[in-house]
């Protein structure tokens, strides 16, 4: 079925991204792909993965910079044509340093492209009802176009 094919493609993509990020080696990719595909996918997918040859390393920082420039232009166009500035509400629950760093980087990225960010910090002991009430409040706010909840 189509859904099964999409799921298989997503598995291939996740595996590809994993090995590009962490191993950066066509040999490691090929060996792991052979092991993984022999258990999971049909022969067609296995052949496709085993014949994969890594030809270039990508520069993630350069790609991210390009994407941010494109987003900055899009946000500016939205502001000029519609008078709308996109807004991202960021809810941080708890005091984990890694989560706080992630949220801080998202707010920094928003500032770089011209998106307004709204930050809300809650203790780890917040109840589910209180958190859902805040999300409902943000959903009703026309200045908020997206909500990031970091637990």
C-alpha positions as CSV (number, residue, x, y, z in Angstrom):
1,X,0.0,0.0,0.0
2,X,1.0,3.6,-0.4
3,X,1.2,4.2,3.4
4,X,3.6,1.2,3.8
5,X,5.8,2.6,1.0
6,X,5.9,6.0,2.6
7,X,6.8,4.4,6.0
8,X,9.6,2.5,4.3
9,X,10.9,5.6,2.6
10,X,10.9,7.5,6.0
11,X,12.9,4.6,7.5
12,X,15.4,4.9,4.7
13,X,15.6,8.7,5.1
14,X,16.1,8.5,8.9
15,X,18.8,5.9,8.5
16,X,20.5,7.9,5.8
17,X,20.5,11.1,8.0
18,X,21.8,9.2,11.0
19,X,24.8,7.8,9.1
20,X,25.6,11.1,7.3
21,X,25.6,12.9,10.7
22,X,27.5,10.4,12.8
23,X,29.6,8.1,10.6
24,X,30.3,10.1,7.5
25,X,31.6,7.0,5.9
26,X,30.2,5.1,2.9
27,X,31.6,1.8,4.2
28,X,29.9,2.2,7.6
29,X,26.7,3.2,5.9
30,X,26.8,0.3,3.5
31,X,27.6,-2.3,6.2
32,X,24.9,-1.0,8.6
33,X,22.4,-0.6,5.8
34,X,23.0,-4.2,4.7
35,X,22.4,-5.5,8.3
36,X,19.3,-3.3,8.8
37,X,17.7,-3.9,5.4
38,X,18.1,-7.6,5.5
39,X,15.7,-7.7,8.5
40,X,13.3,-5.0,7.5
41,X,12.9,-4.2,3.9
42,X,12.5,-6.0,0.6
43,X,15.4,-6.7,-1.7
44,X,14.7,-3.6,-3.8
45,X,15.3,-1.3,-0.9
46,X,18.3,-3.2,0.3
47,X,19.9,-2.9,-3.2
48,X,19.3,0.8,-3.2
49,X,20.9,1.3,0.2
50,X,23.9,-0.9,-0.5
51,X,24.7,0.9,-3.7
52,X,24.7,4.3,-2.0
53,X,28.0,6.1,-2.4
54,X,28.7,9.2,-0.3
55,X,30.4,11.7,-2.6
56,X,30.3,15.0,-0.7
57,X,30.2,16.1,2.9
58,X,27.6,18.8,3.5
59,X,28.3,22.0,5.5
60,X,25.3,22.2,7.8
61,X,26.3,25.7,9.1
62,X,26.3,27.1,5.5
63,X,23.0,25.4,4.7
64,X,21.5,26.8,7.9
65,X,22.7,30.3,7.1
66,X,21.2,30.1,3.6
67,X,17.8,28.9,5.0
68,X,17.9,31.8,7.6
69,X,18.5,34.3,4.9
70,X,15.6,32.9,2.8
71,X,13.4,33.0,5.9
72,X,14.5,36.6,6.7
73,X,13.4,37.7,3.2
74,X,10.1,35.8,3.5
75,X,9.3,37.4,6.9
76,X,10.2,40.9,5.5
77,X,7.9,40.3,2.6
78,X,5.1,39.3,4.9
79,X,5.6,42.4,7.0
80,X,5.6,44.7,3.9
81,X,2.7,43.1,2.0
82,X,0.4,42.0,4.8
83,X,1.6,43.9,7.8
84,X,2.0,40.6,9.7
85,X,5.0,39.5,11.8
86,X,5.1,35.8,12.5
87,X,5.2,34.8,16.2
88,X,6.5,31.8,18.0
89,X,5.5,31.1,21.6
90,X,8.1,29.0,23.4
91,X,7.1,27.2,26.6
92,X,9.9,25.7,28.7
93,X,8.9,23.3,31.4
94,X,11.5,22.5,34.0
95,X,15.1,23.7,34.5
96,X,17.1,21.3,32.4
97,X,20.2,23.0,31.0
98,X,20.0,21.2,27.6
99,X,16.3,22.2,27.2
100,X,17.1,25.8,28.2
101,X,19.9,25.9,25.6
102,X,17.6,24.5,22.9
103,X,15.0,27.1,23.7
104,X,17.5,29.9,23.8
105,X,18.8,28.9,20.4
106,X,15.3,28.9,18.9
107,X,14.7,32.4,20.3
108,X,18.0,33.5,18.8
109,X,17.0,32.1,15.4
110,X,13.7,33.9,15.6
111,X,15.4,37.2,16.3
112,X,17.8,36.6,13.3
113,X,15.0,36.1,10.8
114,X,12.6,38.7,12.3
115,X,10.0,36.4,13.9
116,X,8.6,37.6,17.2
117,X,9.2,35.1,20.1
118,X,7.3,34.9,23.3
119,X,8.9,32.9,26.1
120,X,7.1,31.2,29.0
121,X,9.0,29.3,31.7
122,X,7.2,27.0,34.1
123,X,8.5,24.8,36.9
124,X,8.7,21.0,36.4
125,X,5.8,20.6,38.9
126,X,3.3,22.4,36.6
127,X,0.1,20.4,36.2
128,X,-1.1,19.1,32.9
129,X,-4.2,21.2,33.2
130,X,-2.2,24.4,33.8
131,X,0.0,23.7,30.8
132,X,-2.9,22.9,28.5
133,X,-4.7,26.1,29.7
134,X,-1.6,28.2,28.7
135,X,-1.5,26.4,25.3
136,X,-5.2,27.2,24.8
137,X,-4.5,30.8,25.6
138,X,-1.7,31.0,23.1
139,X,-3.8,29.2,20.5
140,X,-6.3,32.0,20.8
141,X,-3.7,34.8,20.5
142,X,-3.6,36.1,16.9
143,X,0.1,37.2,17.4
144,X,1.1,33.5,17.9
145,X,1.5,31.4,14.7
146,X,3.4,28.5,16.3
147,X,4.0,27.0,19.7
148,X,7.0,25.1,20.9
149,X,6.7,23.1,24.1
150,X,10.0,21.9,25.5
151,X,9.7,19.5,28.4
